[in-house]
């Protein structure tokens, strides 16, 4: 069983998203060791905190006395020695990056294969490190395989590496299908009247908060329910209205219960550099619940799903699309639901993980053969000398 060492900018116990979906499935065939970004801890020397949330998955969280975010250069100097005993000396792992900022740590391992799973254009995000683009270029030069998290990212990366593969975000259909009646509406929203228009996900600079506030103002009888953590923005930046309800971060297991009590699903993303390449996981999850969806014109939503998702730009158009979704006749609702079932039937996280594993195994075998041939050539040269 091969080992995959993953460097991630996302916490394992944060929002359950692409890394968790893929790595929990890959853990059936590989040993997974996840190295998260360091956390500030003023007590004592730098250390590596380890946990095993699932079989074959070890999560390593560096704790250091330096109060700088992410895989900063000052953090790298403290984290690198902690990796000395991460793996047995004989293990040549697959090293998998979610953030290029961790690239300097690669030299602490002896990788047989390097993978870059590019799930976001991180350089476009708020507070992105200035070295990120440079390190991404270096990672693309070193990587054996590059996985792109959506069509837009694939187009942006495919000319920069000879082996780029498009693996858009997928869906656990059975989990979200529970929202159709297998679970009751979540008790946290029980006191909120209908109609409920809901969004779940990280609330940051990618969410158009002005749109959310204006929608609430224009339709005071609608209840806007937002589920998820607030990140990189302050609570003061959130629009506050009597009909906007912030219910905080919730477990992945709870999401179908929130969907079960919604009338329309929202994707009110801002159109900016941070959303230019996003491929929202929630679009297929909303579809699995077979609820009406209204989205701003995100490229990776318009292209693949524009026939199923209502696309609306601006407050008036977005509000009109929500009103139309609320007023759908049963025949229209069923036709849309059938189209959603057809979309979600085309993909699953299981299939995505299996396809990735096939590429990993083929590339690993090729790299191992190349290493054996190189070692044989050295032996022959030594014999000739």
N, C-alpha and C positions, 0 to 999 in steps of 0.2 A: 504494500500500500504506500503510494507516494505521499509526500508531505507538501502542503501549500502554505506558505507564509504570506499573510495578507497585511499590507500596510494601509490603514484606513484613517481618514479624517472624521469619520462618523463613529459615534459610540454604539457598541452592540446593543445597549439597553435604551437607545434613543428610538426614534420612530422606526417601525419595522418596514424596511423598504428593500430596494434591489440587493444590497449586499447580504442581508439576512435571508432573503428568499433563495438566492443562489447558493450561498455557502452552507445553509442547512441541508440542501439537497446534495451538494457535492461532498458533504461529510459522510455520505453513505459509501463513498469510494476512495476518499482521501482523508488523511489527517490534516485538519485545518488549525493553524496557529495564527491568531489575529493580533497584530500589534497596533493598538490605538495611539492617537495623539497623546503626548504627555499631559498630565494634570499637575497643577501647582500644589505642592505640599511643603509648607515651611518647616515641618518637623523632620529632622534627620537627613541622612544622605539619600541620593537617588536610589530608587529600588523599582523592581518589577513586580507588580501585583498580578497574580494569576487567578483565573477562575475557569470553570468548565460548565457552561450553561447547558450544553447538550453533549451526547456522546460524540467523540472524535473532534470536538471543537474546544480549543483552549483560547481564552481571551486574555491578552497581556496588556496591562495598563501601566505605563511608566509613570511614576510619581517623582517629581523633582522639585528642588527648592527654588527654581527659576520661574518667575512669574511673567513668562512671555508665551503667546499662544502658538499652538500648532507645532509642526516639525521645523521650528526656527533653528537657525544655525547654532545658537547657544544651547538649545535643547539637544540637538544632534550629538554634541560633544559629550553630554551626560548619558544619553540613551544608548549610544554605540557600545560602550563596555557592558551594558546590561544584556546585550544579545549574545555575548560570548558563549553562554551555556544554554542558549535557546533550543538548540538541536544537538543530537549526537554527532560527533565528528564525521561519521561515515555517511551522513544524510546530505544529499544534494537536492535541495527543495525546488519546487516551482515557487517563484516569488511573484506575488500578485499585487499590483499597486492600484489603489483608488485615488491616491493623491501623489503627484510627482514630487511634492515637497519632501517626501521621505526617501527620495532616491539616494542621497549620500549614505544611507544605512545599508545599501545593497552590498557594499564591500565587506560588511561584517558577516556575510553569508557566502556560501559557495553554490550559487544557483546553477541548475541545469537548464532552467527555462525561466524567462521573464515575461510576464503578462501585464498589460495595462488595460484595465476595464474602465473605460472613460464614460462615466455615467452622467457627467455634467461638464460644462465649460467653466471650470472653477475660476479661471482668470477674470471672468465677467461678473463674479459675485462681489457683493459689498465686502470691503476690508480684505480683498485678496492679497496675498503676499507678493511683493514686487518681483521676487525671483521665480515665480510660478511658471511663466512662459518659457524662461530659459531652461528650467528643469524639465518641463514637458518635452521640449525639443530633444534634450539629452535622453530622456526616457524612450522617446520614439526611435531614437537611433539604436538603443540597446535592446528594446523589446523583441521577442520572437513572435508574439501574437498581440494584436490590439482588438479589443471588443468595444464597439460603439453603442451607446445606450439609446439610440434613436436615429431616424433617417437624417435629420439635420446634422447631428454629430458625425455620422458616417460620411456625409458629403464633405464635411470640414476636415476629416482626418484621412480619407482614403488615398489621397495623393501624397501623403506624408509618410506612408509605410507600405511595404509590399504585401502585408498580410493583415488587412483590416476587415473585420467581420461585423455586420450589423445585427445586434441583438436588442431590439427595443424592449422596453418594460413589458412584462406579461401580467398574468393574473392567476390567482387561486380561485377558480370559478366556484367550487363547492363552498368555500368559506363565505364568499359574498352573496351567493345564491340564498343563503339563510335569511337574508333581508326580505325575501318575498313572502315570508310567513312562518318560517321555522323558528324565528326568535321574536320576542316582543320588543316594542320600542324601548329604548334605554330610559331608565328611571330619571336620569339627570335632565331629560327634556320633557318629562311628563307634564309639568306645569306650564309649558310653553304652548300657546294655542296654535292652531293651523290657520293659514297655510305656512308650513315650515320649508324654507329654502336653505339647504345645508352645504357646507364645505368642510372637509377634513384634510389636514396636512400641516406642514410647517408654515407658520405665518411670519414672513420676512419680507424683504424688499421685492420679492417676486409677486406678491399679492397686491392688487390694485385697491388699496384701502380707501382712496378717494371714491372709487366706483362703489365700494361696499357702503360707504356712508351716504352717497347720493342715492343709491337704490333704496336704502332704508328711509331716507327722507321723502322720496317720491312715492313710496308705497308703505305708509305707516301701519297698514293692516297685515303686511307680510312680516314674518318672523325669520330673521337671518341667524342661523346657528353655525358658529365656527368652532370646530374641534381641532385642537392641535397646539403645540408649543409656540411661544413667541420668541424668535431668534434674530439677533443682529439689529433689531429695532427696539425702541423702548415702549413700555406700556402707554406712555403719553401720546405716542403716534397712532394708537388705535382709535378709530372713530367710536364714540360712545353715544348710543341712542337707546331708547327704551325697547326697541324691537331688534337690537343686535345682542346676541348672547354668546359670550366666550366661555367655552366649557373646558378649556385646558387640554393638556396632553392626555391621551387615553391609550390603553393597551390595544394592540392589533386585534385581539379577540373580541373587543367591544364594538368594533366599527360596524359590523352588520346590524347591531341593535340600533345604532344611530340612524343608519340608512333606513331601517324598517319604519322609522317615524317621520321620514322626510317626504315631501311632495315633489320637490325638484332638487337636483344636485347641481351645485355651482362650481365653475372653474373661473373665478374672476381674476385671472392673472394680468399683471401689468405687461404692457408691450415695451420692453426695454432690453438692454444688453444682457441682463441676467436671465431673461426668458427666451432669448433668441434660439437657443439650442435645446430647450427642455423637452422631455418626452414624459408627460405626467403619468405616473403609475395609476393614479386614481381614475382615469377615464375608463379603463377596462373594468375596474372594480365597480364603478357606478353602473356600467353596462350589465355586469353579472347580476346586479340587483334589479335590473330592468326598470330603472327610473328615468324620467326625462332629464336631460343634461343640457345646460347652457354654458358656453365657454366664450371667452374672448378669442380673437384669431391667432392662436398659437400654431406655428407652422406644423408641428408634429401631431396636432389634433385636426387641423383643417385638412391636411393631405390624406391621411388614412381613414379618418372618421367623420369627415364633414357631411356625409350623407345621413349620419345617424345622430350626431351632436348638433344642436342649434348653435351656430356661430354668430356672435353679435359684437359690434364694436361701438363703444360709447354708451353713456348712461341710458339714453332714450331707447336705443336699439336693444340693449341688454334687458332693460325692463320689459319691453314689448315681447321679447323672446321668452322671458319668464312667464309673462301673462298668458302667452299662447300655450306654453307647456302646461300651465295649471288648468287651462280650459280645453285640453285635448279631449276629443270624443273617444269613446272606448275603442272604436274601430281603428282610429289613428294610433292610439296608444298600443294596441296589439300589434299593428304593423311595425311600429318602431321597436317594440320588444322582440319581434321575430328577427329584425335586422341586427339587433344587439346580440341575440343568441348566435347568429351566424358569425358575427365578428369574434366573440369570445371563444367559439369553437375552434378557431384557427390557431390558437396559441395556448400555452400554459407554461408556468415556471418549470414544470417537470421536463417538458420538451426542450426548453431553452438550456437548462442545466445539462441535459444529455448531449445536446449538440456541442456545447462548450467542452464537455468532458471528452468527446470524440476528437476535437481539435487538440486538446491538451495531450491526450495519450499519443496521438500521431506525432506531434511535435516533440514530445519527450523521447519517444523511441528513436526518432531521427537524430536528436541531439546526443543521445546515449551512443548510437552507432558511430556518429562523428567523433565522439570522445574516444571510443575504442580504436577507431582507425588511426587517430592522431597518436594514441599511446603506442600502437603497434609500429607506427612509422618511427617513433623515437627509439623503440627497442632495436629496430633494424639499423638505424643510424649508429646506435651505440655499438652494435655487433660489427658493423662495417669498419668502425674506427679501431 
